[in-house]
Amino acid sequence: MNRTTEKTYALPIGPVHVALEEPMYYKIELDGEIVRGVELTAGHVHRGMEALALRRNLFQNIVLTERVCSLCSNSHPYTYCMSVENLADIAVPPRAQCLRVVAEEIKRISSHLFNVGVMAHVIGYNSLFMHMMQQREIMQDVKETLYGNRMNLSANCIGGVTHDLEAEAFAFLLDGLARLEPEVARALDIYRTDRMVVARTRSVGVLSREDALALAVVGPVARGSGLATDIRRDAPYGAYVGLDVDVVVEQGGDVQSRALVRLREIQASIDLLRACVRAMPAGPTLAVLPEIPAGQAIARSEAPRGELIYYLRTDGSQTPNRLKWRVPSYMNWDALGIMLRNAKVSDIPLIVNSIDPCISCTER
Amino acid sequence: MTTSASPDLLVRGLAALCAEDGHQATENRSGNLFHWFRLAGPGDLLDAAKRLAAHGARLCTITAYDPVREHGHPRHELAYHFDCQGAMFTVTIELDEADLRVPSISGLFRNADWNEREFREMYGIEVQGLTNSKRLFLDEKLDAGIMDRVLPVSVLMNGASSRDLWERLLALRAKAEEKA
């Protein structure tokens, strides 16, 4: 540690550290064991993906965008495809729209289970961590059975989906959800009332509603601070237009509130999946594609970490003139400065984990 | 994140800052609205940002790009994307290549900071009034404006890594032989 002022010390954490899943350098200003300030240095996994997107044609970019990150790997190609569809006014068949929601909500459940599971690990409650990861295996099996892969589903293509799902696949999904549902209800009770979890997470890493609004944070970070914002409801897209999306909100603004939002969102996703399977329309799963014109378009979706935006510019050729995406984590990093202020050193990994940061997404 | 002010007022106010035919509105098949504004000049950016802030708009992101991508002749435009009551508002400005500067809007939208720092380092566009000019992603040793360059990977590498490695190995072997 280096002395920075008469009272404070600088504690470097990262870029590679046992508490971090991905590389980020945190320069923490400490007064004893209390955090007084934090400075982030990013760029360790910057891959220049937006530049790569300009060297690939519109179809190749589906594969590229699926590899921005793994936990929300369905949201990227989904939203990218929607940007092309908005640009060329492509009518995606209703069955394909419903199948896209199925893939998206399955991924959301897996992503949230991973985050709340890791949170248990960070506070030293390893039996809960292992239990949550075991429940997550139900969804990993669902992904593997329905899509042939546990992370990158390759479900989306421009104008629809890559493959249809049979009745047998839906039955497998519903069976998995039936097994997961009571486990999530039990977990919600533990995260809400267990003395050890409450002692470590309540009133820790607080982001007030006012700060959340000023920083324009998104996703469970915003909803954990009382902001009822969700693109699936505020600017609905695809099959979400006809679905009743429950926007889950908690008021505490702390680590516990963000975890509770994610757990309750798993319950909401289970409801959405059941509604999708019940109302699954028959018909084609792919639109007939027109020529992609020159122009610009935007598409938005609610990824597991919040609002995801794709901005596409084309010039009539097969490669984009510009493809820009803004991931939810990008909006949430700055909030760490407020959440970590006056926190204890031991709570730093917990607070960082509570925004469910994705560095691969942020840096692209 | 809604306000009582009508977005129609905002649309009219922003359209007044645009060049002729500088405003378009589109709607996608899900019924979402998209407003596209091309401002008469970069000098109108702060005016537009003030109007958007007054209507409770949320800055979503900022995109810098070269609209033509003609090798050796970079051009720059900036598209500012906002959400206002569920509709997307994109405000575009064309920059003067002789004076690649733009005012910061971080005083009005706190989350503009990261976006402005990113396009500053990727496209070499100066941001006036930026409070934190520390690089966000790229190492300080790299030139600014790296996204303006069109370099195929094959040209970029040019066998350099393998040649460098070979030369280093030869030097190490020579050193070892000298010691022996």
Boltz contact constraints between the chains, C-beta under 6 A:
constraints:
  - contact:
      token1: [A, 42]
      token2: [B, 137]
      max_distance: 6.0
  - contact:
      token1: [A, 43]
      token2: [B, 137]
      max_distance: 6.0
  - contact:
      token1: [A, 46]
      token2: [B, 137]
      max_distance: 6.0
  - contact:
      token1: [A, 86]
      token2: [B, 28]
      max_distance: 6.0
  - contact:
      token1: [A, 214]
      token2: [B, 110]
      max_distance: 6.0
  - contact:
      token1: [A, 215]
      token2: [B, 110]
      max_distance: 6.0
  - contact:
      token1: [A, 215]
      token2: [B, 111]
      max_distance: 6.0
  - contact:
      token1: [A, 216]
      token2: [B, 58]
      max_distance: 6.0
  - contact:
      token1: [A, 216]
      token2: [B, 111]
      max_distance: 6.0
  - contact:
      token1: [A, 234]
      token2: [B, 86]
      max_distance: 6.0
  - contact:
      token1: [A, 235]
      token2: [B, 32]
      max_distance: 6.0
  - contact:
      token1: [A, 235]
      token2: [B, 86]
      max_distance: 6.0
  - contact:
      token1: [A, 237]
      token2: [B, 30]
      max_distance: 6.0
  - contact:
      token1: [A, 241]
      token2: [B, 30]
      max_distance: 6.0
  - contact:
      token1: [A, 298]
      token2: [B, 88]
      max_distance: 6.0
  - contact:
      token1: [A, 309]
      token2: [B, 60]
      max_distance: 6.0
  - contact:
      token1: [A, 309]
      token2: [B, 61]
      max_distance: 6.0
  - contact:
      token1: [A, 311]
      token2: [B, 63]
      max_distance: 6.0
  - contact:
      token1: [A, 322]
      token2: [B, 65]
      max_distance: 6.0
  - contact:
      token1: [A, 324]
      token2: [B, 63]
      max_distance: 6.0
  - contact:
      token1: [A, 326]
      token2: [B, 61]
      max_distance: 6.0
  - contact:
      token1: [A, 363]
      token2: [B, 137]
      max_distance: 6.0
